[in-house]
Amino acid sequence: MLQASGTWPARSRRCARPSRAIPYSRAVGYAYAGALLDAGRGAEALAAVNEQMRVYPRDARLFGLQARAHSLMGKRLAQHRAQAEFHALQGNLPAAVEQLQLAQAAGDADFYELSVVDARLKDLRSQLAAETKLPR
């Protein structure tokens, strides 16, 4: 509702005011980050999402917002990595693996970032293999 109403300054004031009063409200965090993203303010949205992720590290929706912020900022590897975590938290391991493969091919990361993606990809492939071996 807040995202769809008014101009950016009005929306940001409505979202920012409650966020100081209730800093860890998921609904306020989602609305505030969404308003920032809609305004094209990726870096600010990413900071807001990362703050929420310290409290809610397994919130799939926050990973989705994080992916959108990285996309706005042109960070393809980070975008795909966040999208992979979004899918993994929702139990869609094939989609998570696919996103990490896209992250590997993004071409905008250093050795460390690629190593993190490679390790996570290995972990998710192992989980996926274990799931497929379970009797149905």
DSSP file (Angstrom, degrees, kcal/mol; ACC not computed):
  #  RESIDUE AA STRUCTURE BP1 BP2  ACC     N-H-->O    O-->H-N    N-H-->O    O-->H-N    TCO  KAPPA ALPHA  PHI   PSI    X-CA   Y-CA   Z-CA
    1    1 A M     >        0   0    0      0, 0.0     4,-0.9     0, 0.0     3,-0.2   0.000 360.0 360.0 360.0 -46.8    0.0    0.0    0.0
    2    2 A L  T  4  +     0   0    0      1,-0.2     3,-0.4     2,-0.2    13,-0.1   0.861 360.0  55.3 -64.9 -34.3    2.8    2.4    0.9
    3    3 A Q  T  4 S+     0   0    0      1,-0.2    -1,-0.2     9,-0.0     8,-0.1   0.860 109.4  45.7 -67.1 -34.4    4.7    1.6   -2.2
    4    4 A A  T  4 S+     0   0    0     -3,-0.2     2,-0.4     7,-0.0    -1,-0.2   0.609  99.8  82.7 -86.2 -11.8    1.8    2.4   -4.5
    5    5 A S  S  < S-     0   0    0     -4,-0.9     6,-0.0    -3,-0.4     0, 0.0  -0.798  88.4 -23.2-103.6 134.0    0.8    5.7   -2.9
    6    6 A G  S    S-     0   0    0     -2,-0.4     2,-0.1     4,-0.1     0, 0.0   0.073  86.3 -47.3  75.0-178.9    2.3    9.1   -3.5
    7    7 A T     >  -     0   0    0      1,-0.1     4,-2.8     4,-0.0     5,-0.2  -0.327  62.5 -93.8 -84.7 170.8    5.7   10.3   -4.7
    8    8 A W  H  > S+     0   0    0      1,-0.2     4,-3.2     2,-0.2     5,-0.3   0.926 122.7  50.1 -56.0 -50.3    9.0    9.0   -3.5
    9    9 A P  H  > S+     0   0    0      0, 0.0     4,-2.0     0, 0.0    -1,-0.2   0.916 114.3  45.2 -58.4 -41.1    9.5   11.7   -0.8
   10   10 A A  H  > S+     0   0    0      2,-0.2     4,-2.1     1,-0.2    -2,-0.2   0.934 115.7  46.3 -66.4 -44.6    6.1   11.1    0.6
   11   11 A R  H  X S+     0   0    0     -4,-2.8     4,-2.3     1,-0.2     5,-0.2   0.911 111.8  50.7 -63.8 -42.3    6.4    7.3    0.5
   12   12 A S  H  X S+     0   0    0     -4,-3.2     4,-3.1    -5,-0.2     5,-0.2   0.885 110.0  50.0 -67.1 -36.2    9.9    7.4    2.0
   13   13 A R  H  X S+     0   0    0     -4,-2.0     4,-2.1    -5,-0.3    -1,-0.2   0.921 111.8  48.3 -65.5 -41.9    8.7    9.6    4.9
   14   14 A R  H  < S+     0   0    0     -4,-2.1    -2,-0.2     1,-0.2    -1,-0.2   0.870 119.0  39.6 -66.0 -36.1    5.8    7.3    5.6
   15   15 A C  H  X S+     0   0    0     -4,-2.3     4,-1.3    -5,-0.2    -2,-0.2   0.880 115.9  49.6 -79.9 -38.6    8.1    4.2    5.5
   16   16 A A  H  X S+     0   0    0     -4,-3.1     4,-1.4    -5,-0.2     5,-0.2   0.884 103.4  59.5 -71.6 -38.7   11.0    5.7    7.3
   17   17 A R  H >X S+     0   0    0     -4,-2.1     4,-1.2    -5,-0.2     3,-0.6   0.946 110.2  40.0 -58.8 -52.4    9.1    7.2   10.3
   18   18 A P  H 3> S+     0   0    0      0, 0.0     4,-3.2     0, 0.0    -1,-0.2   0.835 107.2  64.8 -67.1 -28.3    7.7    3.8   11.5
   19   19 A S  H 3< S+     0   0    0     -4,-1.3    -2,-0.2     1,-0.2     6,-0.1   0.830 102.3  48.4 -66.3 -28.7   10.9    2.0   10.8
   20   20 A R  H << S+     0   0    0     -4,-1.4    -1,-0.2    -3,-0.6    -3,-0.1   0.848 114.5  46.4 -74.3 -33.3   12.6    4.1   13.5
   21   21 A A  H  < S+     0   0    0     -4,-1.2    -2,-0.2     1,-0.3    -1,-0.1   0.888 132.5  18.3 -74.9 -39.4    9.8    3.4   15.9
   22   22 A I  S >< S+     0   0    0     -4,-3.2     3,-1.8    -5,-0.1    -1,-0.3  -0.678  75.7 177.1-131.1  77.3    9.8   -0.4   15.1
   23   23 A P  T 3  S+     0   0    0      0, 0.0    -1,-0.1     0, 0.0    -4,-0.1   0.687  76.0  45.1 -62.8 -21.7   13.1   -1.0   13.5
   24   24 A Y  T 3  S+     0   0    0     -4,-0.1     2,-0.5    31,-0.0     3,-0.1   0.138  74.5 130.3-113.1  22.4   12.7   -4.8   13.0
   25   25 A S    <>  -     0   0    0     -3,-1.8     4,-2.4     1,-0.2     5,-0.2  -0.632  48.5-151.9 -72.2 123.2    9.2   -4.9   11.7
   26   26 A R  H  > S+     0   0    0     -2,-0.5     4,-3.0     2,-0.2     5,-0.2   0.923  93.9  52.7 -63.3 -43.4    9.3   -7.1    8.6
   27   27 A A  H  > S+     0   0    0      1,-0.2     4,-2.3     2,-0.2    -1,-0.2   0.916 112.0  44.8 -60.9 -43.7    6.4   -5.4    7.0
   28   28 A V  H  > S+     0   0    0      2,-0.2     4,-2.8     1,-0.2     5,-0.2   0.908 113.3  51.5 -66.7 -41.1    7.9   -2.0    7.4
   29   29 A G  H  X S+     0   0    0     -4,-2.4     4,-2.5     2,-0.2     5,-0.3   0.912 110.8  47.5 -61.6 -43.7   11.3   -3.3    6.2
   30   30 A Y  H  X S+     0   0    0     -4,-3.0     4,-2.6     2,-0.2    -2,-0.2   0.934 114.6  46.7 -62.1 -46.1    9.7   -4.8    3.1
   31   31 A A  H  X S+     0   0    0     -4,-2.3     4,-2.4    -5,-0.2    -2,-0.2   0.916 113.8  47.4 -64.5 -43.4    7.8   -1.6    2.4
   32   32 A Y  H  X S+     0   0    0     -4,-2.8     4,-2.3     2,-0.2    -2,-0.2   0.944 114.6  45.0 -65.5 -48.2   10.8    0.7    2.9
   33   33 A A  H  X S+     0   0    0     -4,-2.5     4,-2.6    -5,-0.2    -2,-0.2   0.907 113.2  51.9 -62.6 -41.0   13.1   -1.4    0.8
   34   34 A G  H  X S+     0   0    0     -4,-2.6     4,-2.7    -5,-0.3    -1,-0.2   0.902 108.9  49.8 -61.5 -41.7   10.5   -1.7   -1.9
   35   35 A A  H  X S+     0   0    0     -4,-2.4     4,-1.4     2,-0.2    -1,-0.2   0.908 111.5  48.9 -64.1 -41.8    9.9    2.0   -2.0
   36   36 A L  H  <>S+     0   0    0     -4,-2.3     5,-2.7     2,-0.2    -2,-0.2   0.917 112.6  48.0 -63.4 -43.0   13.7    2.6   -2.3
   37   37 A L  H ><5S+     0   0    0     -4,-2.6     3,-1.8     1,-0.2    -2,-0.2   0.916 108.8  53.1 -64.0 -43.2   13.9    0.0   -5.1
   38   38 A D  H 3<5S+     0   0    0     -4,-2.7    -1,-0.2     1,-0.3    -2,-0.2   0.804 108.3  51.9 -61.8 -28.0   11.0    1.6   -6.9
   39   39 A A  T 3<5S-     0   0    0     -4,-1.4    -1,-0.3    -5,-0.2    -2,-0.2   0.431 118.9-112.8 -87.6   0.4   12.8    4.9   -6.7
   40   40 A G  T < 5S+     0   0    0     -3,-1.8     2,-1.0    -4,-0.2    -3,-0.2   0.719  73.9 136.5  77.9  20.3   15.9    3.4   -8.3
   41   41 A R     >< +     0   0    0     -5,-2.7     4,-2.3     1,-0.2     5,-0.2  -0.576  18.3 161.7-102.1  69.5   17.9    3.8   -5.0
   42   42 A G  H  >  +     0   0    0     -2,-1.0     4,-2.8     1,-0.2    -1,-0.2   0.865  68.3  51.5 -60.1 -44.0   19.6    0.4   -5.1
   43   43 A A  H  > S+     0   0    0      1,-0.2     4,-2.0     2,-0.2    -1,-0.2   0.906 113.0  45.5 -64.4 -41.4   22.4    1.1   -2.7
   44   44 A E  H  > S+     0   0    0      2,-0.2     4,-2.2     1,-0.2    -1,-0.2   0.898 113.4  50.2 -68.2 -39.8   20.1    2.5    0.0
   45   45 A A  H  X S+     0   0    0     -4,-2.3     4,-2.8     1,-0.2    -2,-0.2   0.916 109.2  51.9 -63.0 -42.5   17.7   -0.4   -0.5
   46   46 A L  H  X S+     0   0    0     -4,-2.8     4,-2.9     1,-0.2    -1,-0.2   0.907 109.0  50.1 -61.7 -41.7   20.5   -2.9   -0.1
   47   47 A A  H  X S+     0   0    0     -4,-2.0     4,-1.8     2,-0.2    -1,-0.2   0.914 112.2  47.7 -62.6 -42.2   21.6   -1.3    3.1
   48   48 A A  H  X S+     0   0    0     -4,-2.2     4,-1.8     2,-0.2    -2,-0.2   0.917 114.0  46.7 -65.1 -43.1   18.1   -1.4    4.5
   49   49 A V  H  X S+     0   0    0     -4,-2.8     4,-2.4     1,-0.2    -2,-0.2   0.920 110.4  52.3 -65.5 -44.0   17.7   -5.1    3.4
   50   50 A N  H  X S+     0   0    0     -4,-2.9     4,-1.0     1,-0.2    -1,-0.2   0.861 106.8  54.2 -62.2 -34.8   21.0   -6.1    4.9
   51   51 A E  H >X S+     0   0    0     -4,-1.8     3,-0.6     1,-0.2     4,-0.6   0.929 110.9  45.3 -62.8 -45.4   20.0   -4.4    8.2
   52   52 A Q  H >X S+     0   0    0     -4,-1.8     4,-2.6     1,-0.2     3,-1.1   0.860 106.2  61.1 -65.4 -35.3   16.9   -6.6    8.3
   53   53 A M  H 3< S+     0   0    0     -4,-2.4    -1,-0.2     1,-0.3    -2,-0.2   0.733  92.3  65.5 -68.0 -21.4   18.8   -9.7    7.3
   54   54 A R  H << S+     0   0    0     -4,-1.0    -1,-0.3    -3,-0.6    -2,-0.2   0.843 114.0  32.1 -66.1 -30.9   20.9   -9.4   10.4
   55   55 A V  H << S+     0   0    0     -3,-1.1    -2,-0.2    -4,-0.6    -1,-0.2   0.816 132.7  31.6 -92.0 -36.2   17.7  -10.1   12.4
   56   56 A Y    ><  +     0   0    0     -4,-2.6     3,-1.3     1,-0.1    -1,-0.2  -0.643  66.9 163.6-122.6  71.5   16.0  -12.4    9.9
   57   57 A P  T 3  S+     0   0    0      0, 0.0    -1,-0.1     0, 0.0    -4,-0.1   0.624  75.5  49.0 -70.2 -12.0   18.8  -14.2    8.0
   58   58 A R  T 3  S+     0   0    0     31,-0.0     2,-0.8     4,-0.0     3,-0.1  -0.011  75.3 126.1-116.4  29.8   16.5  -16.9    6.6
   59   59 A D    <>  -     0   0    0     -3,-1.3     4,-1.4     1,-0.2     3,-0.5  -0.794  44.2-162.0 -91.6 108.5   13.8  -14.7    5.2
   60   60 A A  H  > S+     0   0    0     -2,-0.8     4,-2.0     1,-0.2    -1,-0.2   0.872  88.2  58.3 -59.2 -39.0   13.4  -15.6    1.5
   61   61 A R  H  > S+     0   0    0      1,-0.2     4,-2.2     2,-0.2    -1,-0.2   0.874 102.6  53.7 -62.3 -36.4   11.6  -12.3    0.7
   62   62 A L  H  > S+     0   0    0     -3,-0.5     4,-2.5     1,-0.2    -1,-0.2   0.884 106.6  52.2 -64.8 -37.2   14.6  -10.3    2.0
   63   63 A F  H  X S+     0   0    0     -4,-1.4     4,-2.3     2,-0.2    -2,-0.2   0.878 107.7  52.6 -65.5 -35.8   16.8  -12.3   -0.4
   64   64 A G  H  X S+     0   0    0     -4,-2.0     4,-1.9     2,-0.2    -2,-0.2   0.914 111.2  45.7 -63.6 -42.6   14.4  -11.4   -3.2
   65   65 A L  H  X S+     0   0    0     -4,-2.2     4,-2.2     2,-0.2    -2,-0.2   0.883 111.1  53.4 -66.1 -38.4   14.7   -7.7   -2.3
   66   66 A Q  H  X S+     0   0    0     -4,-2.5     4,-2.5     1,-0.2    -2,-0.2   0.906 107.0  51.8 -62.4 -41.4   18.4   -8.1   -2.1
   67   67 A A  H  X S+     0   0    0     -4,-2.3     4,-2.2     1,-0.2    -1,-0.2   0.909 109.1  50.4 -61.8 -42.4   18.5   -9.6   -5.6
   68   68 A R  H  X S+     0   0    0     -4,-1.9     4,-2.2     2,-0.2    -1,-0.2   0.899 110.2  50.3 -62.5 -40.5   16.5   -6.6   -6.9
   69   69 A A  H  X S+     0   0    0     -4,-2.2     4,-1.6     2,-0.2    -2,-0.2   0.930 111.0  47.9 -64.0 -45.5   18.9   -4.2   -5.3
   70   70 A H  H  <>S+     0   0    0     -4,-2.5     5,-2.6     1,-0.2     4,-0.5   0.886 109.7  54.2 -62.6 -37.6   21.9   -5.9   -6.8
   71   71 A S  H ><5S+     0   0    0     -4,-2.2     3,-1.3     1,-0.2    -1,-0.2   0.926 107.0  50.3 -61.5 -45.1   20.3   -5.9  -10.2
   72   72 A L  H 3<5S+     0   0    0     -4,-2.2    -1,-0.2     1,-0.3    -2,-0.2   0.834 111.5  49.5 -60.8 -32.1   19.7   -2.1  -10.0
   73   73 A M  T 3<5S-     0   0    0     -4,-1.6    -1,-0.3    -5,-0.2    -2,-0.2   0.476 115.3-116.4 -88.1  -2.5   23.4   -1.7   -9.1
   74   74 A G  T < 5 +     0   0    0     -3,-1.3     2,-1.1    -4,-0.5    -3,-0.2   0.706  67.4 141.6  76.7  20.2   24.5   -3.9  -12.0
   75   75 A K     >< +     0   0    0     -5,-2.6     4,-2.2     1,-0.2    -1,-0.2  -0.745  22.0 174.9 -97.3  89.3   26.0   -6.6   -9.7
   76   76 A R  H  > S+     0   0    0     -2,-1.1     4,-2.6     2,-0.2     5,-0.3   0.907  73.4  49.3 -67.6 -45.6   25.1   -9.7  -11.6
   77   77 A L  H  > S+     0   0    0      1,-0.2     4,-2.5     2,-0.2    -1,-0.2   0.952 114.6  45.8 -60.1 -48.1   26.9  -12.3   -9.5
   78   78 A A  H  > S+     0   0    0      1,-0.2     4,-2.4     2,-0.2    -1,-0.2   0.877 111.2  53.9 -62.8 -37.6   25.5  -10.9   -6.3
   79   79 A Q  H  X S+     0   0    0     -4,-2.2     4,-2.3     2,-0.2    -1,-0.2   0.952 112.4  42.5 -60.6 -50.5   22.0  -10.7   -7.9
   80   80 A H  H  X S+     0   0    0     -4,-2.6     4,-2.2     1,-0.2    -2,-0.2   0.853 112.4  54.2 -67.4 -34.4   22.1  -14.4   -8.9
   81   81 A R  H  X S+     0   0    0     -4,-2.5     4,-1.9    -5,-0.3    -1,-0.2   0.925 111.0  45.1 -65.5 -43.9   23.6  -15.4   -5.6
   82   82 A A  H  X S+     0   0    0     -4,-2.4     4,-2.1     1,-0.2    -2,-0.2   0.896 112.4  51.8 -65.8 -39.6   20.8  -13.7   -3.7
   83   83 A Q  H  X S+     0   0    0     -4,-2.3     4,-2.2    -5,-0.2    -1,-0.2   0.869 106.7  54.9 -65.0 -35.6   18.2  -15.2   -6.0
   84   84 A A  H  X S+     0   0    0     -4,-2.2     4,-2.8     2,-0.2    -1,-0.2   0.920 108.2  47.8 -62.7 -43.2   19.7  -18.6   -5.4
   85   85 A E  H  X S+     0   0    0     -4,-1.9     4,-2.6     2,-0.2    -2,-0.2   0.880 107.9  56.3 -66.6 -36.6   19.2  -18.2   -1.7
   86   86 A F  H  X S+     0   0    0     -4,-2.1     4,-1.0     2,-0.2    -1,-0.2   0.950 112.6  41.4 -55.4 -50.8   15.7  -17.1   -2.3
   87   87 A H  H  <>S+     0   0    0     -4,-2.2     5,-2.6     1,-0.2     3,-0.3   0.895 112.9  53.6 -66.9 -40.8   14.9  -20.3   -4.2
   88   88 A A  H ><5S+     0   0    0     -4,-2.8     3,-1.5     1,-0.2    -1,-0.2   0.912 107.2  51.2 -62.0 -42.4   16.9  -22.5   -1.7
   89   89 A L  H 3<5S+     0   0    0     -4,-2.6    -1,-0.2     1,-0.3    -2,-0.2   0.765 109.1  51.5 -67.2 -23.8   14.9  -21.1    1.2
   90   90 A Q  T 3<5S-     0   0    0     -4,-1.0    -1,-0.3    -3,-0.3    -2,-0.2   0.404 120.9-109.8 -91.6   2.3   11.7  -21.9   -0.6
   91   91 A G  T < 5S+     0   0    0     -3,-1.5     2,-1.2    -4,-0.3    -3,-0.2   0.593  79.1 129.6  83.9  11.2   12.8  -25.5   -1.2
   92   92 A N     >< +     0   0    0     -5,-2.6     4,-1.8     1,-0.2     3,-0.2  -0.648  24.2 166.2 -98.5  77.0   13.4  -25.1   -5.0
   93   93 A L  H  >  +     0   0    0     -2,-1.2     4,-2.7     1,-0.2     5,-0.2   0.861  69.7  57.1 -65.2 -38.4   16.9  -26.5   -5.2
   94   94 A P  H  > S+     0   0    0      0, 0.0     4,-2.2     0, 0.0    -1,-0.2   0.921 110.0  45.8 -59.4 -40.9   17.0  -26.9   -9.0
   95   95 A A  H  > S+     0   0    0      2,-0.2     4,-2.2     1,-0.2    -2,-0.2   0.879 111.6  52.5 -67.9 -36.6   16.3  -23.2   -9.4
   96   96 A A  H  X S+     0   0    0     -4,-1.8     4,-2.0     2,-0.2    -1,-0.2   0.923 109.6  48.5 -63.9 -44.0   18.9  -22.3   -6.8
   97   97 A V  H  X S+     0   0    0     -4,-2.7     4,-2.1     1,-0.2    -2,-0.2   0.923 110.6  51.7 -61.2 -44.3   21.5  -24.4   -8.6
   98   98 A E  H  X S+     0   0    0     -4,-2.2     4,-2.0    -5,-0.2    -1,-0.2   0.903 108.2  51.1 -60.4 -41.6   20.6  -22.7  -11.8
   99   99 A Q  H  X S+     0   0    0     -4,-2.2     4,-2.1     1,-0.2    -1,-0.2   0.886 109.3  50.3 -65.2 -37.6   21.0  -19.3  -10.3
  100  100 A L  H  X S+     0   0    0     -4,-2.0     4,-2.2     2,-0.2    -1,-0.2   0.853 107.7  53.5 -69.5 -32.7   24.4  -20.2   -8.9
  101  101 A Q  H  X S+     0   0    0     -4,-2.1     4,-1.4     2,-0.2    -2,-0.2   0.900 109.3  48.7 -65.8 -39.2   25.5  -21.4  -12.3
  102  102 A L  H  < S+     0   0    0     -4,-2.0     4,-0.5     1,-0.2    -2,-0.2   0.879 108.6  54.5 -65.1 -37.0   24.4  -18.1  -13.7
  103  103 A A  H >< S+     0   0    0     -4,-2.1     3,-1.1     1,-0.2     4,-0.4   0.907 104.7  53.8 -62.5 -41.6   26.4  -16.4  -11.0
  104  104 A Q  H 3< S+     0   0    0     -4,-2.2     3,-0.4     1,-0.3    -1,-0.2   0.867 112.7  43.8 -59.8 -35.8   29.5  -18.3  -12.0
  105  105 A A  T 3< S+     0   0    0     -4,-1.4    -1,-0.3     1,-0.2    -2,-0.2   0.441  85.9  96.8 -89.4  -0.3   29.1  -17.0  -15.6
  106  106 A A  S <  S-     0   0    0     -3,-1.1    -1,-0.2    -4,-0.5    -2,-0.1   0.851  72.2-151.0 -62.9 -36.3   28.3  -13.4  -14.6
  107  107 A G        +     0   0    0     -4,-0.4    -1,-0.1    -3,-0.4    -3,-0.1   0.656  67.5  97.6  78.5  15.0   31.9  -12.3  -15.1
  108  108 A D        +     0   0    0     -5,-0.3     2,-0.3     2,-0.1    -1,-0.1  -0.031  63.3  87.8-125.1  33.4   31.8   -9.5  -12.5
  109  109 A A        -     0   0    0     -5,-0.1     2,-0.1    -6,-0.1   -33,-0.0  -0.871  65.3-123.9-131.1 161.9   33.4  -11.1   -9.5
  110  110 A D     >  -     0   0    0     -2,-0.3     4,-2.2     1,-0.1     5,-0.2  -0.381  43.4 -90.5 -93.9 179.2   36.8  -11.7   -7.9
  111  111 A F  H  > S+     0   0    0      1,-0.2     4,-2.2     2,-0.2     5,-0.2   0.884 124.4  53.0 -58.4 -42.7   38.3  -15.0   -6.9
  112  112 A Y  H  > S+     0   0    0      2,-0.2     4,-2.1     1,-0.2    -1,-0.2   0.940 109.7  46.9 -61.4 -49.1   36.9  -14.8   -3.4
  113  113 A E  H  > S+     0   0    0      1,-0.2     4,-2.2     2,-0.2    -1,-0.2   0.902 112.7  49.9 -61.5 -41.4   33.3  -14.2   -4.5
  114  114 A L  H  X S+     0   0    0     -4,-2.2     4,-2.8     1,-0.2    -1,-0.2   0.871 108.0  54.1 -65.0 -35.9   33.6  -17.0   -7.1
  115  115 A S  H  X S+     0   0    0     -4,-2.2     4,-2.4     2,-0.2    -2,-0.2   0.894 108.0  49.5 -64.6 -39.7   34.9  -19.4   -4.4
  116  116 A V  H  X S+     0   0    0     -4,-2.1     4,-2.3     2,-0.2    -2,-0.2   0.922 112.7  47.4 -64.4 -43.7   31.9  -18.6   -2.2
  117  117 A V  H  X S+     0   0    0     -4,-2.2     4,-2.7     2,-0.2    -2,-0.2   0.919 111.4  51.1 -63.2 -44.0   29.6  -19.3   -5.1
  118  118 A D  H  X S+     0   0    0     -4,-2.8     4,-2.2     1,-0.2    -2,-0.2   0.910 111.3  47.8 -60.3 -43.3   31.4  -22.6   -6.0
  119  119 A A  H  X S+     0   0    0     -4,-2.4     4,-2.1     2,-0.2    -1,-0.2   0.918 113.6  46.5 -65.2 -43.5   31.2  -23.8   -2.4
  120  120 A R  H  X S+     0   0    0     -4,-2.3     4,-2.7     2,-0.2     5,-0.2   0.889 111.1  52.8 -66.3 -38.3   27.5  -23.0   -2.1
  121  121 A L  H  X S+     0   0    0     -4,-2.7     4,-2.5     2,-0.2     5,-0.2   0.911 108.7  49.9 -62.8 -42.7   26.8  -24.6   -5.5
  122  122 A K  H  X S+     0   0    0     -4,-2.2     4,-1.9     2,-0.2    -1,-0.2   0.911 111.7  49.3 -61.1 -42.6   28.6  -27.8   -4.3
  123  123 A D  H  X S+     0   0    0     -4,-2.1     4,-2.2     2,-0.2    -2,-0.2   0.926 112.6  46.1 -63.2 -46.8   26.5  -27.8   -1.1
  124  124 A L  H  X S+     0   0    0     -4,-2.7     4,-2.6     1,-0.2    -2,-0.2   0.880 110.9  52.4 -67.4 -37.2   23.2  -27.3   -3.0
  125  125 A R  H  X S+     0   0    0     -4,-2.5     4,-2.5     2,-0.2    -1,-0.2   0.892 109.4  50.7 -63.6 -37.8   24.1  -30.0   -5.5
  126  126 A S  H  X S+     0   0    0     -4,-1.9     4,-2.2    -5,-0.2    -2,-0.2   0.920 111.4  47.4 -64.9 -43.8   24.8  -32.4   -2.7
  127  127 A Q  H  X S+     0   0    0     -4,-2.2     4,-2.2     2,-0.2    -2,-0.2   0.906 112.3  50.2 -61.9 -42.1   21.4  -31.5   -1.1
  128  128 A L  H  X S+     0   0    0     -4,-2.6     4,-2.1     1,-0.2    -2,-0.2   0.904 110.0  49.8 -64.4 -41.9   19.7  -32.0   -4.4
  129  129 A A  H  X S+     0   0    0     -4,-2.5     4,-1.1     1,-0.2    -1,-0.2   0.897 110.3  50.6 -64.1 -40.0   21.3  -35.4   -4.9
  130  130 A A  H  X S+     0   0    0     -4,-2.2     4,-0.6     1,-0.2     3,-0.2   0.889 109.9  51.0 -65.1 -38.5   20.3  -36.5   -1.5
  131  131 A E  H >< S+     0   0    0     -4,-2.2     3,-0.8     1,-0.2    -2,-0.2   0.890 108.2  51.1 -65.5 -39.6   16.7  -35.4   -2.1
  132  132 A T  H 3< S+     0   0    0     -4,-2.1    -1,-0.2     1,-0.2    -2,-0.2   0.730 105.8  56.3 -73.2 -20.3   16.5  -37.4   -5.4
  133  133 A K  H 3< S+     0   0    0     -4,-1.1    -1,-0.2    -3,-0.2    -2,-0.2   0.630  83.4 105.3 -83.4 -14.8   17.8  -40.5   -3.7
  134  134 A L  S << S-     0   0    0     -3,-0.8     2,-0.1    -4,-0.6    -3,-0.0  -0.409  81.6-110.0 -66.9 139.0   15.0  -40.5   -1.2
  135  135 A P              0   0    0      0, 0.0    -1,-0.1     0, 0.0    -2,-0.1  -0.462 360.0 360.0 -67.9 141.2   12.3  -43.1   -1.8
  136  136 A R              0   0    0     -2,-0.1    -2,-0.1    -4,-0.1    -3,-0.0   0.416 360.0 360.0-104.5 360.0    9.1  -41.6   -2.9
